Amino acid sequence: MIATAVLMTLVAYLMGSVSSAVIICHLFRLPDPRRNGSGNPGATNVLRLGGKLPAILVLIGDVLKGIIPVWGSYFLHIDAIWLGIIAIAACLGHIFPIFFHFRGGKGVATAFGAMLPIGLSLAGMQILTWLLLVVITRLSSLAAVLTAMLSPLFTWFIKPAYVIPVAMLSLLIIIRHKDNLRRLWNGTEPKMKFRRSKK
């Protein structure tokens, strides 16, 4: 069982290392997201560079990188703690992709995908929390960090056995947002702008 878990950890890292943003931008003949826009190869930056369709495809790809190895490991009856390690491996692959010179994104979508097999109720609570916080604060990074902090609590109410794996993922997301937290502390983090309909 340990050998299987180790193998799935490696598979998860390699899957995470496939940069959806770079591939989609190449297919759509868009600028390299690592060198343009915010420099972050994620769905938000691709949205700025190429519009909704490429961004949606990137988001789906990043989420699947978390879902597939964790769900596969679940059906292989791998222990909950190992599921957390496998989920982190997928996120680390996204953050430090071996196929793309170790320049990756923040791992939020991949972490969300890794938590998704726990249940749709957890996913729904996370999405609603993030949306509510974005509407209130207009700070996407703050919403992501606070949602990550609340995710272990949500998990405790739904499936307590997975609190530790979710807490491990949440900690990784918070650490990955250290620069955003610094800007939030200094009051320099840019806020999201909501378009108003023209009358």
N, C-alpha and C positions, 0 to 999 in steps of 0.2 A: 504493500500500500504506500509506503514512503517513497519507493522508487517511482511509482505512478504519479504521486504528488509532485515530486521533483521534476519529472518529465513535463507535467502540465504547467509547472511554473516557468520552465524554459519556453514552452509553446506560447504561453501567455505573453511573455516578454517579446518574443519574435512577432507575434500578431500585433502587439501594441506598437512595435517599431515601424509598421507599415503606415506611413503618414498619409492619411486621407486627403488632407489639405493640399499637399504638394502634388499628389497624383491627380486630383480633380482639377487643380489649377493648370496642370500641364495638359490635360485632356481638353479643357475649355480655352486653352491658349491665353491664360491669365498670368499676370506677374507672379513671381515666386513669393508666397506669403511670408517666407522667412526674411526676405529682403525688402519688402514693401508694406505699406500701411503701418500697423503696429509692430510688425515683425514676428507676430505670434501665429504659427500655423494651426489655426483653429477656425471654427465656423464663423465666429463674429468678424474676424479679419477678412475671410473670404467673402462674406456678405458685403463688406465695404468695397472689395476689389472687383467682384463679379456679379453681385446680385443674389437673389433669393435661391434660385435653383442650385447653383454650385454650393452655396452655403448649406442648404438642406441635405444635399448628398454627402457633404463632409460630416455634418452632424450625425447622419445615419451611420456612416462608416466608423466614426469614433465611438459611438454607442455600441455598435456590434463588436468592436474589439474588446469591450468589457464583458458583454453578454456571453459570447461564444465560449471562451475558455472557462469561465466560472460556471456556466450552466452545464457544460460538458463534464466538468469536474464533479459537480453535484450529482449527476447521473452515474458517475463512477464511484459514488459513495465515499468521497474524500471528506475528511473531518473538517469541521467549521473553521478551525484555526488555519488549516492549510488553504481553505477557500479564500480566507483573508490575504494570505501570502500570495496566492495566485492572482487575486484581484490587484494587489499592489504591483505585482510583476507586470501586469498588462498596462497599468498606469505609468510605471517607470519606463516601459517601452515607448509609450506615447511621449513622455517628457524627454527621455534620452534615447531616441531611436538609433539603433545601430546601423540601419540602412541609410540614414540621412545625417551623418556626421554629428549625431547626438544632439541635434538642435530640434526640439519638439515644443509642444504646447503645454498648457497648464494641467491637462488631464481631467478636467471637470466632467466632460461628456463621457469619457471612458470610465471614470469612477461611477457615474450615474448608471451606465450600462452594466457595470459589475454588480451593483446593488439591485438592479432590476429583477433578477431571478428570485429575490427574497419575496417579492410580491408587488402587485400593482397598487395596493393600498399605500405602501411605503413610497413608491414612485409618485403617486398622486399627492401625498403630503409634502414631498420635497418640491414638486413643481409649484404647488399652490403657495408654499412658504416663500420660494424664490420670487414668484410673481408679485406677491403682496409686498415683500421687502423692496423690490425694484420700484413699484409704484409709490411707496412711501418715501424712499430715500433717493431714488434715481441713481443709485450706485450699484452696478452689476457685481463688482468685486465684493462689496460688503454683503450683498445678498447671498453670494456664493459661499462666503466664509461662515455667515450665520446659519445658513441652511446646513452646511457641513457639520457645524457644532450641534445642531438639533437632531441630526440624522440618527445618532446612537439612541437618543431618547425615543424617537419615533419607532425605531427597531425594537426597543424593549417592550413597547406596547403590542407589537405585531408578532415578532418571533424572537424572543429573548436569547435563544441559542446563538444568534448572529450579531449580538451587540458588539463583541470584541472585534470581529472582522470589519464591521462597519466603522467602528471607532478608529481602527488602523487606517482605513481609507480616508476618513474625515481628517485625521491628523496630517496625512500626506497632502491633501488639498489645501489645508490651512498653511502649511509650511511653504507650499508652492506659491502662495499669494503673499509672501513676505514683503515683496516690493510694493504691492498694492496697499498692504497694511501700513507700511511706512508713509506712503503718500496720503492715506486716510488720516493718519495721526497728524501729519503736517498740513492737512487741509488742501492738498494739491491734486487729489484724485479727481479726474474729470467725471462729470455726471452725464447720464444718458439724456438725450433730447427726444421728447415725444412730439411727433408732428401733429399740428392742429389742422383740422379740416377747414378748407377755404369756403367761406360763405359767398 
